[in-house]
Amino acid sequence: MTNMHGFMIAAPQSGSGKTTISLAIMAALVRRNLTVAPFKCGPDFIDPSYHRMITGCPSINLDAWMCSVEFVRQTFKTCMTGQKIAVIEGVMGLFDGIGSTSKEGSSAQIAAITGAPVVLVVNARGMAASAAALVKGFAGFDPQISLTGVIFNNVGSDSHAALLKETMATHCPEIICYGCIPRDEALVIPSRHLGLVTAEDNPLSDLFIGKLADIAESYLDMNELSQLQISPPLTLEKQGSSESTPSVKGGAERICIAVARDAAFCFMYEDNLRLLREAGAELSFFSPLSDAALPGNINGIYLPGGYPELYARQLHDNRGMKESIREAVGGDVPVYAECGGFVYLTEGIDESDNQPAADFAGVFQVRCRMLPRRKALGYRQAELTQNSVIGVKGAVVRGHEFHYSEIGTMPPEIERCYQVSRQGIILGVEGFRTRNCFASYIHLHFGSNQEIAATFVAACVD
């Protein structure tokens, strides 16, 4: 991994401007005709959709809680083949993970695994010399992390910028100040309860992307940033789940899996798609919003998460697609659905505040409702208590859960196939199966157990 260029954009805390500055840097690098390999720390789906819009390349999630250290390292190495510049957007604060003492799940852990130098984005509103103290503290906190520089955001004036640079030169001369970004409310990206509005709902205009690139070129030392190099990564103890090599089944037989992908169903890990392909599947993308039926000659269906509630009426009205889904399940076509895809397989969403009622596919005889408060958030580990289309009894899988909906009481004849836990605490049973259809609120990362993809593809062969 020598002579690879790239860096991580991290911050002391959420809300510092990591996403906007990451996008601005990506836009400027693309304008320079450089190939950007975008990455996102953690389980988020929305930031990567903006990365892809700016760079034209899929953004890969790097998460060493859901996946093993070796899987993350190899994924990063594979994605960095060729002349590319890695831009890794961090998550939360640099050292914030799943606990108070461990780096697990943190941006710092990913920086150590990949060997990426860290550029810290600091919200400098109302700060002067204290900014240097904050940066110095972060730089000395963990010797495994190379904090190479800082970008100050929300800078009030030229004199404020000069003061920040002077205090860094005086107190932290070894840390480069790559620039100061002025306050600009026009650069704020809209948000909703699950984070930023998705790129599908809020496509960035060429004018906006151009302005992002202008900001980076005008206020940041893009020459120095583009020359930052990835160091040889540290050898860390393996964590996470199985690293077994998936057994490809099906031989020369064409195995086609239909994957829902549109504005309502856009939350999926790119590695999941890659692992399905490596297990022998061809992927055929379709839209439950606009297509009249499933693609023809398919062997399986993958319904990822998203925002079906925002498109409830359109999904309700597309009777052809709902009937096509029901016929596939009735014909024992293997189906894997998660979160929004799971909701789409229920009878529908009940009316609530600002949410009209809508009827969905009706595979599971239960209805959902949207809640004013978040129902679930966080990492999940699940042990399969039954064989299913994604794994055998006893298999352990990992993922993330984040939703504002809840289902009613699932009929008792529907099998429960997961025992779910969070940091060792048993949360209950989940993972619902009817015929060959398996659905859950948990967004699985197939890299957490690489038999998931192989098992699902094998189920599509049988």
NUMILO-386737 format. One record per residue (C-alpha): residue in three letters; x, y, z. Coordinates in Angstrom, 1 decimal. Last residue first. Layout:
N
SITE residuo     px     py     pz
SITE     ala      X      Y      Z
...
***
This chain:
462
SITE residuo     px     py     pz
SITE     asp  -31.9  -24.4   -5.6
SITE     val  -29.9  -21.7   -7.4
SITE     cys  -31.5  -18.7   -5.6
SITE     ala  -30.8  -20.4   -2.3
SITE     ala  -27.1  -20.7   -3.3
SITE     val  -27.1  -16.9   -4.1
SITE     phe  -28.4  -16.2   -0.6
SITE     thr  -25.9  -18.6    1.0
SITE     ala  -23.0  -17.1   -0.8
SITE     ala  -24.0  -13.6    0.1
SITE     ile  -24.5  -14.3    3.7
SITE     glu  -21.4  -16.6    3.9
SITE     gln  -19.3  -13.5    4.0
SITE     asn  -20.2  -12.8    7.6
SITE     ser  -19.9   -9.1    8.7
SITE     gly  -19.1   -8.3    5.0
SITE     phe  -22.7   -8.8    4.2
SITE     his  -23.5   -5.7    6.2
SITE     leu  -27.0   -6.2    7.4
SITE     his  -29.5   -3.4    7.7
SITE     ile  -31.7   -4.6   10.5
SITE     tyr  -35.5   -4.1   10.3
SITE     ser  -35.9   -7.6    9.2
SITE     ala  -37.3   -9.7    6.3
SITE     phe  -36.8  -13.3    5.0
SITE     cys  -39.0  -14.6    2.1
SITE     asn  -38.5  -18.2    1.2
SITE     arg  -41.9  -19.3    2.7
SITE     thr  -42.6  -16.7    5.4
SITE     arg  -39.7  -15.6    7.5
SITE     phe  -39.3  -12.8   10.0
SITE     gly  -36.0  -11.6   11.5
SITE     glu  -36.8  -10.6   15.1
SITE     val  -36.3  -12.0   18.6
SITE     gly  -35.4  -10.1   21.7
SITE     leu  -33.0   -7.3   22.8
SITE     ile  -30.3   -9.5   24.4
SITE     ile  -27.6   -7.3   25.8
SITE     gly  -24.1   -8.2   24.7
SITE     gln  -23.3   -4.9   23.0
SITE     arg  -26.7   -4.9   21.3
SITE     ser  -28.4   -8.3   20.8
SITE     val  -30.9   -9.9   18.4
SITE     gln  -32.0  -13.5   18.4
SITE     tyr  -33.0  -13.9   14.8
SITE     cys  -35.2  -16.4   12.9
SITE     arg  -38.8  -15.6   14.0
SITE     glu  -41.2  -17.7   12.0
SITE     ile  -44.6  -16.3   10.9
SITE     glu  -47.3  -18.5   12.4
SITE     pro  -47.6  -16.3   15.4
SITE     pro  -48.9  -13.3   13.4
SITE     met  -46.7  -10.2   13.8
SITE     thr  -48.0   -7.8   16.3
SITE     gly  -48.0   -4.3   14.8
SITE     ile  -44.9   -2.9   13.1
SITE     glu  -42.9    0.2   14.1
SITE     ser  -41.6    3.2   12.2
SITE     tyr  -39.0    5.8   13.0
SITE     his  -36.0    3.8   11.9
SITE     phe  -32.3    3.1   12.5
SITE     glu  -30.8   -0.3   12.8
SITE     his  -27.3   -1.4   12.0
SITE     gly  -25.6   -4.7   11.0
SITE     arg  -24.0   -7.8   12.2
SITE     val  -24.4  -11.5   11.4
SITE     val  -23.8  -14.7   13.5
SITE     ala  -24.6  -18.1   12.1
SITE     gly  -26.1  -20.5   14.6
SITE     lys  -28.8  -21.9   12.3
SITE     val  -27.7  -21.4    8.7
SITE     gly  -27.6  -18.2    6.7
SITE     ile  -29.1  -15.8    4.3
SITE     val  -32.0  -17.8    2.8
SITE     ser  -32.8  -19.2    6.2
SITE     asn  -31.9  -21.9    8.7
SITE     gln  -33.3  -21.2   12.1
SITE     thr  -32.0  -19.5   15.3
SITE     leu  -29.8  -17.1   13.4
SITE     glu  -27.7  -15.0   15.8
SITE     ala  -28.1  -11.3   15.4
SITE     gln  -25.7   -8.4   16.3
SITE     arg  -27.1   -4.9   16.1
SITE     tyr  -25.5   -1.5   15.9
SITE     gly  -27.6    1.5   16.8
SITE     leu  -30.9    3.3   16.6
SITE     ala  -34.5    2.3   17.1
SITE     lys  -37.9    3.8   17.4
SITE     arg  -37.1    7.5   16.8
SITE     arg  -39.8    9.8   18.0
SITE     pro  -42.9   11.1   16.2
SITE     leu  -43.8    7.5   15.1
SITE     met  -44.7    6.1   11.7
SITE     arg  -47.1    3.2   11.6
SITE     cys  -46.7   -0.3   10.2
SITE     arg  -49.3   -3.0    9.3
SITE     val  -49.2   -6.7    9.7
SITE     gln  -50.1   -9.7    7.5
SITE     phe  -46.6  -10.1    6.0
SITE     val  -46.7  -10.4    2.2
SITE     gly  -49.1   -7.5    2.0
SITE     ala  -47.4   -5.6   -0.9
SITE     phe  -48.2   -2.1    0.3
SITE     asp  -51.3   -0.2    1.3
SITE     ala  -51.1    3.5    2.2
SITE     ala  -52.4    5.7    5.0
SITE     pro  -51.4    9.3    4.9
SITE     gln  -48.5   10.5    7.1
SITE     asn  -48.4   14.1    8.4
SITE     asp  -49.6   12.9   11.8
SITE     ser  -50.7    9.3   11.4
SITE     glu  -52.5    7.1    8.8
SITE     asp  -51.4    3.5    8.9
SITE     ile  -48.6    2.2    6.7
SITE     gly  -49.0   -0.9    4.6
SITE     glu  -49.8   -4.6    4.5
SITE     thr  -46.2   -5.5    5.1
SITE     leu  -43.6   -6.2    2.3
SITE     tyr  -42.9   -2.5    1.8
SITE     val  -42.0   -2.2    5.5
SITE     phe  -39.4   -4.9    5.0
SITE     gly  -37.8   -3.1    2.1
SITE     gly  -37.7    0.0    4.3
SITE     cys  -35.9   -1.9    7.0
SITE     glu  -34.4   -5.0    5.3
SITE     ala  -35.7   -7.4    2.7
SITE     tyr  -34.2  -10.8    1.4
SITE     val  -36.4  -12.7   -1.0
SITE     pro  -35.9  -16.3   -2.4
SITE     val  -38.6  -17.0   -5.1
SITE     asp  -41.0  -19.4   -3.4
SITE     gly  -43.8  -19.0   -6.0
SITE     gly  -45.9  -17.2   -3.5
SITE     val  -43.1  -14.8   -2.8
SITE     ala  -42.8  -14.1   -6.5
SITE     glu  -46.5  -13.7   -6.9
SITE     arg  -46.7  -11.3   -4.0
SITE     ile  -43.9   -9.2   -5.5
SITE     ser  -45.6   -9.1   -9.0
SITE     glu  -48.8   -8.1   -7.3
SITE     lys  -47.2   -5.2   -5.6
SITE     met  -45.4   -4.2   -8.8
SITE     gly  -48.7   -4.2  -10.8
SITE     arg  -50.6   -2.3   -8.1
SITE     asn  -48.3    0.8   -8.3
SITE     asp  -50.8    3.1   -6.6
SITE     his  -49.7    2.3   -3.0
SITE     leu  -46.0    2.7   -3.9
SITE     gln  -46.8    6.2   -5.3
SITE     arg  -48.9    7.0   -2.3
SITE     ala  -46.3    5.9    0.2
SITE     tyr  -43.4    7.7   -1.4
SITE     leu  -42.1    9.4    1.7
SITE     glu  -43.1    6.4    3.8
SITE     pro  -40.9    4.2    1.5
SITE     tyr  -37.8    6.0    2.7
SITE     gly  -34.9    3.7    2.3
SITE     gly  -34.0    0.1    3.0
SITE     pro  -33.0   -2.7    0.7
SITE     leu  -35.3   -5.2   -1.1
SITE     tyr  -33.2   -8.0   -2.6
SITE     ile  -35.0  -10.5   -4.9
SITE     gly  -34.1  -13.9   -6.2
SITE     asn  -33.9  -16.1   -9.3
SITE     ile  -35.0  -13.6  -12.0
SITE     asn  -36.2  -14.4  -15.5
SITE     gly  -38.1  -11.1  -16.0
SITE     pro  -37.6   -7.9  -14.1
SITE     leu  -40.3   -7.3  -11.5
SITE     ala  -43.5   -5.5  -12.5
SITE     ala  -44.9   -2.1  -13.6
SITE     asp  -41.7   -0.2  -12.9
SITE     ser  -42.1    3.3  -11.5
SITE     leu  -41.9    3.2   -7.7
SITE     pro  -40.9   -0.4   -7.1
SITE     ser  -37.9    0.5   -9.3
SITE     phe  -35.6   -2.2  -10.7
SITE     phe  -31.9   -3.2  -10.7
SITE     ser  -30.8   -6.5  -12.2
SITE     leu  -27.8   -8.0  -10.4
SITE     glu  -25.9  -11.0  -11.8
SITE     ala  -25.0  -13.4   -9.1
SITE     gly  -21.9  -15.7   -8.7
SITE     ala  -20.8  -15.2   -5.1
SITE     glu  -18.5  -12.3   -6.3
SITE     arg  -21.6  -10.6   -7.6
SITE     leu  -23.4  -10.9   -4.3
SITE     leu  -20.2   -9.7   -2.5
SITE     arg  -20.0   -6.6   -4.7
SITE     leu  -23.7   -5.8   -4.1
SITE     asn  -23.3   -6.1   -0.3
SITE     asp  -20.0   -4.1   -0.5
SITE     glu  -22.0   -1.2   -2.0
SITE     tyr  -24.0   -1.1    1.2
SITE     met  -27.6   -0.4    0.6
SITE     phe  -30.0    2.5    1.4
SITE     cys  -31.6    3.6   -1.8
SITE     phe  -35.1    2.2   -1.8
SITE     ala  -37.6    5.1   -2.1
SITE     ala  -35.6    7.2   -4.5
SITE     asp  -34.8    4.1   -6.6
SITE     arg  -33.0    0.8   -6.3
SITE     ala  -34.7   -2.5   -5.8
SITE     val  -32.4   -5.4   -6.6
SITE     ala  -33.5   -8.3   -8.8
SITE     ile  -31.1  -11.2   -8.4
SITE     cys  -30.1  -13.1  -11.5
SITE     ile  -28.3  -16.5  -11.4
SITE     arg  -27.0  -17.6  -14.8
SITE     glu  -25.8  -21.2  -14.7
SITE     ala  -22.1  -21.6  -15.4
SITE     gly  -21.5  -23.1  -11.9
SITE     gly  -24.4  -22.4   -9.5
SITE     lys  -22.4  -22.2   -6.3
SITE     val  -19.6  -19.9   -5.2
SITE     ser  -18.3  -20.9   -1.8
SITE     pro  -17.7  -17.7    0.2
SITE     thr  -14.2  -17.5    1.8
SITE     ser  -14.4  -17.5    5.6
SITE     glu  -13.6  -14.2    7.2
SITE     ser  -16.2  -14.6   10.0
SITE     ser  -17.2  -11.8   12.3
SITE     gly  -15.8   -8.8   13.9
SITE     gln  -12.3   -8.1   15.2
SITE     lys   -8.8   -9.0   14.1
SITE     glu   -6.0   -7.6   16.2
SITE     leu   -4.3   -4.7   14.5
SITE     thr   -1.2   -4.5   12.3
SITE     leu   -0.9   -0.9   11.6
SITE     pro   -1.4    0.5    8.1
SITE     pro    1.6    1.5    5.9
SITE     ser    1.1    5.2    5.5
SITE     ile   -1.4    6.7    3.0
SITE     gln    0.1    9.8    1.4
SITE     leu   -0.9   13.5    1.3
SITE     gln   -0.1   15.0   -2.1
SITE     ser   -3.7   16.1   -2.9
SITE     leu   -4.0   18.0    0.4
SITE     glu   -0.8   20.0   -0.4
SITE     asn   -2.0   21.1   -3.8
SITE     met   -5.5   21.7   -2.5
SITE     asp   -4.3   24.3    0.0
SITE     leu   -7.8   25.4    1.0
SITE     tyr   -9.7   28.7    0.7
SITE     ser  -10.1   29.5   -2.9
SITE     glu   -9.8   26.0   -4.4
SITE     ala  -12.1   24.4   -1.8
SITE     ile  -14.7   27.2   -2.1
SITE     asp  -14.6   27.0   -5.9
SITE     ala  -15.1   23.3   -5.8
SITE     leu  -18.2   23.7   -3.6
SITE     lys  -19.5   26.5   -5.9
SITE     gly  -19.1   24.2   -8.9
SITE     ile  -21.1   21.5   -7.1
SITE     phe  -23.8   24.1   -6.4
SITE     leu  -23.9   25.2  -10.0
SITE     asp  -23.9   21.6  -11.3
SITE     ser  -27.0   21.1   -9.2
SITE     leu  -27.0   18.8   -6.2
SITE     pro  -29.7   16.2   -6.3
SITE     asn  -31.9   16.6   -3.2
SITE     asp  -34.4   13.7   -3.1
SITE     glu  -32.0   11.1   -4.7
SITE     ala  -29.1   12.7   -2.9
SITE     thr  -30.8   11.9    0.3
SITE     val  -31.9   14.6    2.8
SITE     leu  -29.3   14.7    5.5
SITE     gly  -29.8   12.7    8.7
SITE     leu  -32.5   10.2    9.6
SITE     his  -34.9   12.9   10.9
SITE     arg  -34.5   15.3    8.0
SITE     ser  -31.7   17.4    6.6
SITE     pro  -31.1   20.0    4.0
SITE     ile  -27.5   20.7    2.8
SITE     val  -25.9   23.9    4.1
SITE     leu  -23.7   25.6    1.5
SITE     ala  -25.9   28.7    1.2
SITE     glu  -25.3   29.4    4.9
SITE     asp  -21.8   30.5    4.1
SITE     arg  -19.4   31.1    7.0
SITE     pro  -15.8   31.3    5.8
SITE     ile  -13.6   28.2    5.3
SITE     cys  -10.0   28.5    6.7
SITE     gly   -7.1   26.6    5.2
SITE     tyr   -4.7   23.7    5.2
SITE     cys   -3.3   24.6    8.7
SITE     ile   -0.5   22.2    9.0
SITE     ile    0.3   20.6   12.3
SITE     glu    4.0   20.6   13.4
SITE     pro    3.9   24.3   14.3
SITE     cys    1.2   23.7   16.9
SITE     his    1.5   26.5   19.5
SITE     thr    2.9   29.4   17.5
SITE     ala    2.0   28.4   13.9
SITE     met   -1.5   27.3   15.1
SITE     thr   -2.0   30.7   16.9
SITE     glu   -1.0   32.6   13.8
SITE     lys   -3.3   30.6   11.5
SITE     leu   -6.3   31.2   13.7
SITE     leu   -5.5   34.9   14.0
SITE     ala   -5.2   35.2   10.2
SITE     ala   -8.5   33.5    9.7
SITE     his  -10.2   35.8   12.2
SITE     ser   -8.7   38.8   10.4
SITE     asp  -10.0   37.5    7.1
SITE     ser  -13.5   37.2    8.6
SITE     gly  -15.9   35.0   10.5
SITE     val  -14.5   31.5   10.1
SITE     asn  -17.2   28.9   10.0
SITE     asn  -14.7   26.1    9.3
SITE     phe  -11.1   25.7   10.2
SITE     ile   -9.2   23.0    8.4
SITE     val   -6.5   21.1   10.3
SITE     gly   -3.5   19.1    9.7
SITE     thr   -1.4   15.9   10.0
SITE     leu   -3.2   14.0   12.7
SITE     ser   -1.5   10.6   12.5
SITE     ile   -3.4    8.3   14.8
SITE     gln   -1.6    5.4   16.6
SITE     pro   -0.1    7.8   19.1
SITE     asp   -3.6    8.6   20.5
SITE     phe   -4.5   11.8   22.3
SITE     gly   -1.6   14.0   21.2
SITE     ala   -3.1   15.4   18.0
SITE     phe   -6.6   15.8   19.5
SITE     gly   -5.2   17.8   22.4
SITE     lys   -3.1   20.0   20.1
SITE     val   -6.2   20.7   18.0
SITE     leu   -8.2   21.8   21.0
SITE     ala   -5.4   24.0   22.3
SITE     ala   -4.9   25.5   18.9
SITE     ala   -8.6   26.4   18.7
SITE     ser   -8.4   28.0   22.1
SITE     ala   -6.2   30.6   20.6
SITE     ala   -9.2   32.0   18.6
SITE     met  -12.7   30.6   18.9
SITE     gly  -16.2   32.1   18.5
SITE     arg  -17.0   30.1   15.4
SITE     ala  -14.0   27.9   14.7
SITE     asn  -15.8   24.7   13.8
SITE     val  -12.8   22.4   13.5
SITE     val  -12.3   20.0   10.6
SITE     leu   -9.4   17.7   11.4
SITE     val   -7.3   16.3    8.6
SITE     val   -6.3   12.7    9.5
SITE     pro   -3.6   10.7    7.7
SITE     ala   -4.8    7.4    6.3
SITE     gly   -3.1    4.3    7.5
SITE     thr   -6.1    2.2    6.5
SITE     ile   -6.6    0.3    9.8
SITE     ala   -5.4    3.2   12.0
SITE     ala   -7.6    5.8   10.2
SITE     ile  -10.5    3.3   10.4
SITE     gln  -10.1    3.0   14.2
SITE     ala   -9.9    6.8   14.6
SITE     ser  -13.2    7.2   12.7
SITE     ser  -14.8    5.2   15.4
SITE     gly  -16.7    1.9   15.5
SITE     glu  -14.4    0.3   17.9
SITE     lys  -11.9    2.8   19.3
SITE     ser  -12.5    1.5   22.8
SITE     thr  -12.5    3.4   26.1
SITE     ser  -15.9    5.2   26.2
SITE     gly  -17.8    2.8   24.0
SITE     ile  -19.4    2.4   20.6
SITE     gly  -17.2    4.8   18.9
SITE     asp  -16.3    8.5   19.2
SITE     phe  -12.5    9.2   18.7
SITE     leu  -12.8   11.4   15.6
SITE     gly  -16.1   12.9   16.6
SITE     met  -19.2   11.7   14.7
SITE     val  -18.3    9.8   11.5
SITE     gly  -15.3   10.3    9.2
SITE     glu  -15.3   11.1    5.5
SITE     ile  -12.5    9.2    3.7
SITE     val  -11.1   10.8    0.6
SITE     ala   -8.8    8.4   -1.2
SITE     ile   -6.9    9.7   -4.1
SITE     lys   -6.7    7.3   -7.0
SITE     gln   -4.0    6.1   -9.5
SITE     gly   -4.9    2.4   -9.8
SITE     thr   -6.0    0.0   -7.0
SITE     met   -7.5    1.9   -4.1
SITE     cys  -10.8    0.0   -3.9
SITE     thr   -9.0   -3.3   -3.4
SITE     lys   -6.8   -1.9   -0.6
SITE     phe   -9.8   -0.4    1.2
SITE     thr  -11.8   -3.6    1.0
SITE     gln   -8.7   -5.6    2.2
SITE     arg   -8.3   -3.4    5.2
SITE     val  -12.0   -3.4    6.1
SITE     phe  -12.2   -7.2    5.7
SITE     glu   -9.0   -7.6    7.8
SITE     val  -10.4   -5.4   10.6
SITE     ser  -13.6   -7.5   10.7
SITE     cys  -16.9   -6.2    9.7
SITE     met  -19.9   -4.6   11.6
SITE     trp  -17.5   -3.1   14.2
SITE     ala  -14.8   -2.3   11.7
SITE     asp  -16.9   -0.1    9.5
SITE     leu  -15.7    1.3    6.2
SITE     asn  -18.6    2.2    3.9
SITE     ile  -17.7    2.4    0.3
SITE     ser  -18.6    5.4   -2.0
SITE     pro  -19.5    4.4   -5.5
SITE     cys  -17.7    6.5   -8.1
SITE     gly  -19.1    9.4  -10.1
SITE     thr  -17.2   11.8   -7.9
SITE     ile  -19.8   14.4   -6.8
SITE     met  -22.9   12.2   -7.1
SITE     arg  -21.1    9.2   -5.6
SITE     his  -20.0   11.3   -2.6
SITE     tyr  -23.5   12.6   -2.2
SITE     ser  -24.9    9.0   -2.0
SITE     pro  -22.1    8.1    0.4
SITE     asp  -23.4   10.8    2.9
SITE     ile  -26.8    9.2    2.9
SITE     phe  -26.1    5.6    3.7
SITE     asp  -24.4    5.8    7.1
SITE     pro  -23.0    2.6    8.7
SITE     gly  -19.6    3.9    9.8
SITE     cys  -16.7    5.6    8.2
SITE     lys  -17.5    6.8    4.6
SITE     phe  -15.3    6.3    1.6
SITE     pro  -14.7    8.1   -1.7
SITE     ala  -12.0    7.0   -4.3
SITE     val  -11.3   10.1   -6.3
SITE     thr   -9.8   10.0   -9.8
SITE     leu   -8.1   13.3  -10.6
SITE     asn   -9.2   15.5  -13.5
SITE     arg   -8.5   18.7  -11.5
SITE     arg  -12.3   19.3  -11.4
SITE     val  -12.6   15.9   -9.8
SITE     leu  -10.1   17.1   -7.1
SITE     ala  -12.1   20.3   -6.5
SITE     ala  -15.4   18.4   -6.2
SITE     met  -13.9   15.9   -3.8
SITE     ile  -12.6   18.7   -1.6
SITE     ala  -16.0   20.5   -1.6
SITE     leu  -17.8   17.2   -0.8
SITE     ser  -15.5   16.5    2.1
SITE     ile  -15.9   20.1    3.3
SITE     thr  -19.7   19.8    3.2
SITE     thr  -19.7   16.4    4.9
SITE     lys  -17.3   17.2    7.7
SITE     gly  -18.9   20.5    8.6
SITE     ser  -18.5   20.6   12.4
SITE     gly  -22.0   19.2   13.1
SITE     ser  -20.8   16.0   14.7
SITE     gln  -17.8   16.4   17.0
SITE     pro  -14.0   16.9   17.1
SITE     ala  -13.8   16.4   13.4
SITE     ala  -12.6   14.0   10.7
SITE     ile  -11.7   14.3    7.0
SITE     met   -9.5   11.3    6.3
SITE     phe   -6.6   11.3    3.8
SITE     gly   -5.4   10.1    0.4
SITE     his   -2.5    9.2   -1.8
SITE     met   -1.1    5.8   -2.3
SITE     asn    2.7    5.6   -2.7
SITE     thr    2.9    2.3   -0.7
SITE     met    0.0    0.0    0.0
***
